[in-house]
Amino acid sequence: MPSTSIRKTEYDPERKVLSVWFVASGKRYEFEEVPPETFAAFKAAFAKGRYFNEHIRNHFRYRLVATDNHAA
């Protein structure tokens, strides 16, 4: 199911970095040391926003990477 809050995700398995682009803010964050199993579960989750909030947000160190000034 497409997420209303998460526009896009990318995962680098070698670095264990999950990049998440948010719809509302247009911001992209990188979450560090995310295990491949966590990304696989996130990708497979029916409610991606809920999975993100319960299993990724506040569980991994993150940093703001970019802001899309053209976000709605």
Buried (B, 14 or more C-beta within 10 A) or exposed (E): EEBEBBBEBEBEEEEBBBBBBBBEBBBBBBBEEBEEEBBEEBEEBEEBBEBBEEBBBEEBEBEEEEEEEEEE
